[in-house]
Amino acid sequence: MLNLMLESLATFDEVIADAGTTRSRGLTLSPGLRTGWDIGEKQVVVGFAVPTLWRDGETVTGALVYFSCELPFRIPTP
């Protein structure tokens, strides 16, 4: 159970200053992968991504690691 992922975010900001209006655009792409294991009725998921932001000629790259433990969900029956 291995999933490749790609998330994206585009931003369009406008700031009003004394000298007028300043606009900036940004794009964040975050490729990653995650995998999980079924343990009884529970599921354990781990993932990793590399978000990269491009804004105003500058590039910033980071890392994201996450862990999740999914518990079973049951609706009680009367």
C-alpha positions as MATLAB code, in Angstrom:
seq = 'MLNLMLESLATFDEVIADAGTTRSRGLTLSPGLRTGWDIGEKQVVVGFAVPTLWRDGETVTGALVYFSCELPFRIPTP';
ca = [
       0.000    0.000    0.000;
       2.100    2.894   -1.338;
       0.553    6.131   -2.598;
       2.340    8.863   -4.553;
       0.875   12.320   -3.946;
       1.156   15.799   -5.392;
      -0.447   18.790   -3.704;
      -0.398   22.335   -5.030;
      -1.313   25.803   -3.808;
      -1.357   29.047   -5.777;
      -1.538   32.368   -3.895;
      -2.256   35.870   -5.156;
      -1.556   38.533   -2.519;
      -2.188   42.273   -2.655;
      -0.830   44.683   -0.048;
      -1.838   48.332    0.153;
       1.055   50.557    1.191;
       1.760   54.310    1.251;
       3.310   54.168   -2.213;
       0.435   52.209   -3.765;
      -0.480   48.590   -4.188;
       2.000   45.723   -4.244;
       1.043   42.381   -5.717;
       2.809   39.053   -5.430;
       2.127   35.555   -6.654;
       3.318   32.310   -5.183;
       3.196   28.657   -6.120;
       3.747   25.754   -3.747;
       4.180   22.212   -5.024;
       4.494   19.365   -2.568;
       5.351   15.966   -4.039;
       5.354   13.120   -1.580;
       4.499    9.571   -0.767;
       2.763    7.690    1.985;
       2.384    4.099    3.006;
       0.299    2.301    5.563;
      -0.128   -0.978    7.360;
      -3.289   -2.638    8.607;
      -2.848   -3.889   12.170;
      -6.021   -5.655   13.164;
      -8.820   -3.093   12.803;
      -6.387   -0.166   13.001;
      -4.231    1.387   10.299;
      -0.822    3.028   10.748;
       0.208    5.539    8.070;
       3.556    7.295    7.575;
       4.330    9.843    4.910;
       6.963   12.223    3.600;
       6.705   15.283    1.348;
       9.005   18.008    0.011;
       7.037   21.275   -0.219;
       8.697   23.872   -2.440;
       7.528   27.517   -2.608;
       8.320   29.858   -5.494;
       7.539   33.543   -4.775;
       9.030   36.780   -6.110;
      12.091   35.059   -7.614;
      12.870   33.222   -4.369;
      12.647   29.465   -3.810;
      12.130   27.901   -0.381;
      12.152   24.141    0.139;
      11.164   22.215    3.234;
      10.398   18.717    4.438;
       7.254   17.279    5.969;
       7.096   13.945    7.798;
       3.875   12.689    9.299;
       2.529    9.741   11.246;
      -1.098    8.763   11.683;
      -2.865    5.997   13.574;
      -6.401    5.458   12.274;
      -8.747    3.829   14.755;
     -11.833    1.890   13.680;
     -15.009    3.924   13.319;
     -18.243    2.284   14.285;
     -21.760    3.652   14.467;
     -23.562    2.084   17.423;
     -26.648    0.128   16.475;
     -29.653    0.183   18.808;
];
